[in-house]
Amino acid sequence: MAILSPDTYLKKEIERNLKSILGNSYITREVILKDFDESVKSSFINAYCTDVAKDKALEVPVVYTFPPQKQVDTGVLLIQYKGATEFDDSHNAIGQRMGTIDDTEGNVTKETVDVHTEKTSTGNSVAYLEMAHPVKEVLGIQKISSSKISIVDNRIYVAYNPIFEQHAMNTLVIYVPEALQDDGKPMPERSGEAIGYDLMENYTIDVISNNMDTLRCLDAVMKTILIFMRQNVTEQVEYRLQRIHLSGMDQLEQLTNAQNSSLGNQLFFRRIEISYDVTYSILDSTGFEINQLLMEAETDVG
């Protein structure tokens, strides 16, 4: 089981959703910035939306460290780690055992695929879904009952329905793929007791700009992105129970002083504090394997 990286997840999801939103000026104007003054939203869209500004669109970088002043001029989203707290009942588990896990599983995946049909050698019709990866476990299938299914490598066979042949149809599948080695072969079977702990992890996302109107628009975009993120399978399974706290607008005093603010370079920010319940665990056999490697290394040195 891989050790999770919430800050990596946040960066990837924010960048992915930001690109989608800023690529659709209609959604940006009519949904996200609908209640803003016309001059404010028009200025923002003309500067940042790629379907309007094309290759002249300004970039909003998503970063882990404070960027150069040039990037701040156009707005920036800064992700920072703010600590974690172990749940009270996490350390009470015997030997910090978290249950049984299968280390041959990959991360939860969702994929939209077409429904295919074919005839078997006996003349019966069957329906199946062709997935991109070998399937370990099916968690859900949209619009199709998953109560009677069978899995063969990358295919999920579902109950046949004549409508599949009458109308083209696709469906969203939520599943756990098999973990693969570098050579593409399935991981050898390794299952057992999981040891680890549960943490409440805290992060901040600062929306920063030296233009108040830009700040307000980016703040609205970020609030929309958090709505999208809550629908993610990953956010419901691995990074659980997202909690959000919003801080009020203020000047970023550490980077704003009498010298630069007098030149109109003061910085403003709005802070989003976000928390996730995250389980960190490994197979108990992993500890034994590490000890074996250490012992072998000591023997080689000796």
Secondary structure as GFF3:
##gff-version 3
##sequence-region A 1 302
A	DSSP	alpha_helix	6	22	.	.	.	ID=ss1
A	DSSP	alpha_helix	25	27	.	.	.	ID=ss2
A	DSSP	pi_helix	28	32	.	.	.	ID=ss3
A	DSSP	alpha_helix	38	48	.	.	.	ID=ss4
A	DSSP	alpha_helix	50	53	.	.	.	ID=ss5
A	DSSP	three_ten_helix	54	56	.	.	.	ID=ss6
A	DSSP	beta_strand	62	63	.	.	.	ID=ss7
A	DSSP	alpha_helix	69	72	.	.	.	ID=ss8
A	DSSP	beta_strand	76	86	.	.	.	ID=ss9
A	DSSP	three_ten_helix	94	96	.	.	.	ID=ss10
A	DSSP	beta_strand	97	102	.	.	.	ID=ss11
A	DSSP	beta_strand	109	119	.	.	.	ID=ss12
A	DSSP	beta_strand	125	130	.	.	.	ID=ss13
A	DSSP	beta_strand	135	141	.	.	.	ID=ss14
A	DSSP	beta_strand	150	152	.	.	.	ID=ss15
A	DSSP	beta_strand	155	158	.	.	.	ID=ss16
A	DSSP	alpha_helix	163	166	.	.	.	ID=ss17
A	DSSP	beta_strand	170	177	.	.	.	ID=ss18
A	DSSP	beta_strand	191	209	.	.	.	ID=ss19
A	DSSP	alpha_helix	212	229	.	.	.	ID=ss20
A	DSSP	alpha_helix	233	237	.	.	.	ID=ss21
A	DSSP	beta_strand	240	246	.	.	.	ID=ss22
A	DSSP	beta_strand	250	251	.	.	.	ID=ss23
A	DSSP	three_ten_helix	253	255	.	.	.	ID=ss24
A	DSSP	alpha_helix	258	261	.	.	.	ID=ss25
A	DSSP	beta_strand	268	283	.	.	.	ID=ss26
A	DSSP	alpha_helix	284	301	.	.	.	ID=ss27
###
